[in-house]
Amino acid sequence: MFQKVLIANRGEIAVRIIRTCQEMGIATVAVYSEADVTALHTRLADETILIGPPSPSQSYLSIGRILAAAQQTACEAIHPGFGFLSENAEFAEATRAAGFTFIGPSVEAMQIMGSKVAARTRMAQAGVPIVPGYHAQARDQVDDLIAAADEIGYPLMVKARAGGGGKGMRLVSRAAELPENIEAAQREAQNAFGDGQIFLEKYITNPRHIEFQILGDTQGNIVHLFERECSIQRRHQKIIEETPSPFLDDALRQQMGDAAVVAAKAVDYINAGTIEFLVDADQTFYFLEMNTRLQVEHPVTELVTGVDLVRLQLEIAAGSPLPFQQADLSQRGHALECRIYAEDAAQGFLPDTGSILQAIEPTGPGIRVDSGITDGDEVTVHYDPMLAKLIILGYNREVALQKMAWALRHYVILGVTTNIPFLQAVIDHPAFRRGETNTNFIDRYFTIWQPEVLLAPDLAFVAVALAEWYGDSDASKRLNEAQSQDGDVYSPWRHLGALRFGAEIS
Amino acid sequence: MFIVPGDIWEPYDSARRYLDVMKSEYSYQAGPEAKTVFITPEGDGLCVTINQRQIQVTVPQLKQGTFYFSVDGQQVKATVANKDDRWYVHLQGYFRWRKAQWVLTSPTLDQRRSLDQEDETTSGLLTATMPGQVVQVLVDADEQVVQGQALIILEAMKMELRIAAPFDGVIQEIYCSGGQTVERDQSLIKVAK
């Protein structure tokens, strides 16, 4: 096992990885930017290295500075976390070239799965169903594209090849609309991304986003650890995830799980990864993409399977075979995760910044908090505003929902506005309770959502006044004096009689 | 307690006035409402007055950042934090409220003085408690409104304030319009009973 590992990340996931390393007796090195000087992850690690100014490109995305930090501290391995450089094949290659173990898959697997075209081609070869689509060639005429579109079927999306994050996409419902949309999409893509290439993809109505966790070891064993339902998304950003998915029955779960393993085998996948599928209302599923890293929502899988994924990542990277086979794995109970963001839902989910004045996590059976913040931390504009993840394990979905509602109600974060009220509203929504989770859920039920306008109750005013009174030394002193009136026989206060202070004499 | 000269309670009035000196006064604003809390030691605990209502409160105990106290016998746990003029409070207890957390601001001295003036909850004339901009006027003249109904949305200090009707009534006059910048104490709207 490694003696020392560098965590090339920040916030909640850096804390998560550091904790597991500590459990395993591995020394940890944290890197941080000038904006994270007092961040929680720096306070937990054994060694810390400042790697640059707040801007990610000069700190957490700087391959050179991170490798320099690893060299300086004599690390053996680097864990990239998620986001930042975790899916950057160049970083993986540079890490290995510099003599460190990269805790993740091979460079080749990252390159193939990192390219939409290459991934789809490989999946098609392996027999994994993919979303029907067509990549426009430079020489294609409009007629060629219309023909390709007819094969795919309508409705379909015209997407920019260089696009991402929901940009450069157009929905086309009929053949007649196609030519103008293609032209417009090409123009937009050229302007936005400098690359006018487009591709056509079947549009799946109200799809569910269901992904499967994969683990592969260096000996070629690959297993799946079942699914995660990630359909509750706002602007393509996940906010609530759960497992098992209310939509899958045992047969479909088995089919999709097998397909996920086939997909991972097709790129000789090693370490942790996730295969994302889109599932149609009639239970047809399609490969969407593979994430060649650990995911934000991994805790829900950990809770229902009892497996520590970060621990396994380290063990796999150190050369150990998987300690279980597919038949040994099962799901038990129901897990839900809510992502806590520093966002003001009442102001269009604008990120909020400020100091965390108080952070008190809810605790109890089945309640897990993966947090990147604690009292005194600063939430700045430089990074993703995710503060923490609240993960619940319940006996079944109903119990998990009740626990989640309780935990959200009891998570105290003072100093910045959080999306907790919004999460409470979603958890409470009848459609969510019924398990009607698809990617249009937020758009459909929460398009214009405002937190309920509730006037602060008298008790809120009283509580703040009491806190101020408690901290107000004069007032407390006066209380002590008043109390001493009864206790101290020699107190001069006892002998004042009708003496009045500052009162009108009537 | 109102003391009339000649009243048999008059000698005890001195004790009351002594306690008046010891009384602490705290004023805050939350959204469209401003309230003052008076705290006076009484026996083993505190007598707290808000909205002319007196409640018995135990002296708060601070444990790990949270205050524990009871109000008229009901246990309350409050976590309070302060930065500049903002007070954040999170309340826990067996409450069936949908919302657990509020932000209060402590008004400036000028604002405190204006709180002592004619109470808008009786006159129906609602004014801007801080300078800002009218985002939207939600009602029309002569419209019937109910207590608590939001009438105007003001934007001030990066906060959105909802000016609410203090009682059931009818909109008598609107003094502002959407987009308008308003000064502190400027009249916004009048509700008549």
Interface residues (C-beta under 8 A of the other chain):
Chain A: A346 Q347 G354 S355 L357 Q358 I360 D375 R409 H410 V412 L414 G415 I420 P421 Q424 P451 E452 V453 L454 L455 A456 P457 D458 L459 A460 F461 V462 A463 V464 A465 L466 A467 E468 W469 Y470 D472 A475 R478 L479 A482 Q483 L496 G497 A498 L499 R500 F501 G502 A503 S506
Chain B: I3 P5 P11 D13 S14 R17 Y18 D20 V21 M22 S24 Y26 Y28 A30 G31 P32 E33 K35 V37 I39 P41 D44 L46 V48 I50 N51 R53 I55 V57 V59 P60 L62 Q64 G65 T66 F67 F69 V71 V76 A78 T79 V80 A81 N82 K83 W87 Y88 V89 H90 L91 Q92 W97 R98 K99 A100 Q101 W102 L104 G148 A150 E160 R162 A164
